[in-house]
Amino acid sequence: MTRKFIILLALTLGAYMTSTAQDAANSSSLAIKSKPKNMWEIGLNVGHDIVTGDVDWNSGFGVGLHARKALDYVFSVRLDATYEALSGEEEEDIRSEDGNRWGFSNWRPEYQTNIISGDATLVASLNQFKVFKKNKINPYLFAGAGIGNFDVTAINGDQEVDADDESRFDDPWTVSSYLTGGFGLGFKLGKKASLGIEHKIKSVLGRGDDLLDAAELLGSSETSSRDLINYTNIRLSFAIGGDDQAQPLYWASPLDMIADDLAEVKARPIFDNNDTDGDGVVDAFDQENNTDSGCPVDTRGVTLDSDGDGIADCKDKEPFSPPGYKVDNQGVASIPEPDYVNENDVNRIVDAKLKDFRVPTPAIPPMDWFLPMVNFDNNKYAIKNSEYAKLRQVAQVMKQHPGMRVVATGFTDATAGNCYNDVLSYNRAQASIDYLVSKYGIGRDRFVLNYSGENDLLVPTNAKSLVNRRVEFKVASVESEQGRPDCGVGNAGQGGSGYSGNKESGY
């Protein structure tokens, strides 16, 4: 029995050390992590509370909450918050032969203590020696430290004295740190619930270790008895987390995965490597155990029939017959003579297709050119040197497109009267056409002269504007030429037409 226990202990420690080393190396090669993601535990507790010290204790009570998280399969961290109500009193006034035990006569010690505290403890589970068995009982030890608010009241008959009353005592205190430890036994109730019985001891640090029973508060010197809080409680706990998380590791074992794998291996059937028909596929995977000798088979042990004609390749005289044709009992397909198309057939088909074919006439796209405009000085229609290049561009487009007609429309700014501006805009359009006719030999009949005076200002202003003093060119469509304005103005503006005559111009 001792030898078996030593072997199981060695296996447990070995598995635990291996899981710790794998986690430290953060190995990503394992499909299953030795330390899986596990749940938190939360719970509540209630129990019996007493102070062991100088004064006899009465039964008190405590209630609290906790949260716990596993660090590994043995150790976990627990946070506790607790409220405790404690009390005690001597049954009689105890005296010694040479005086009063407490330093006062006719006084019987009595106290009430209320504590609100919180602590953090390291919990060590002792159930990891149970190998290959599910853990349903979990004995554990714990130790840690915390801080609490201590409200201690000493009672002398009808008179109450509070430890916070600085007018009565020289050394008041309310908040102190403490050490804590204890042991417990947990019982698993289900997948996520557990019940525990625990005894917890708290020892206050500093002078507060002798103040919990209020004996020193009423004037006696510090006694030799340390006041200890003893809390025996029942804990109901629940694991919280997602479905992808394991139960808290202190309810599991690092050997659980090994146990599961061993159980799965033991449940497997014994492998049979017999091959009855000798086709190279063992009977356990062979779907055809009576294959004829010498016939090739696929990975399932089924005789090959490459062309799917129902005759095995080893008996088929034509293993790759073309699909869609009937085959005889030897696997040969019956293929009729092909009916090829000859040259006459091709010509007949082409002629029939081209009989009513007509080449579509492409539509002539409209010519919509962007032609430059020329500008003039104030009250002039003589062409400026800077505008000759623009007129050349108009001439080049018209020469490249002999069928094009162009509308030349003159404009002015709004600095004179309407009649004067109409005549001036007419003169500007006329001067531009005359220059193109005389300089580049373009026929006068390819131009349409229009004028608009000040009716279409590009810059909306009544002041002088070079932009408004212009002649615009565009491709003619249905426009008709306008005659010279007859509004009582003899002439408008200064400058010549620039026309020098050209016998090829037709004008």
Secondary structure, DSSP 8 states (H G I E B T S, - for coil): -HHHHHHHHHHHHHHHHHHHHHHHHT--S-SS-SS--B-EEEEEEEEEEEEESSS-B--EEEEEEEEEEESSSSEEEEEEEEEEEEEEE-SS--EETTEETTSSSS---EEEEEEEEEEEEEEEE--TT-TTS---EEEEEEEEEEEEEEEEEEEETTEEEETT-TTT-SS---EEEEEEEEEEEEEE-SSSEEEEEEEEEEEE-GGGGGTTTSTGGGT----S---EEEEEEEEEEEEE--TTSB--GGGS-TTHHHHHHHHHHHTS-------TT-SSS-TTT-S-TT--TT--B-TTS-B--TT-SSS-GGG-SSTT--TTS-B-TTS-B---------HHHHHHHHHHHHTT-----------------EE--TTB-S--GGGHHHHHHHHHHHHH-TT--EEEEEE--SSS-HHHHHHHHHHHHHHHHHHHHHHH---GGGEEEEEEETSS-SS--SS--TTTSEEEEEE-SS--------SS-S--SB--------TTTT-
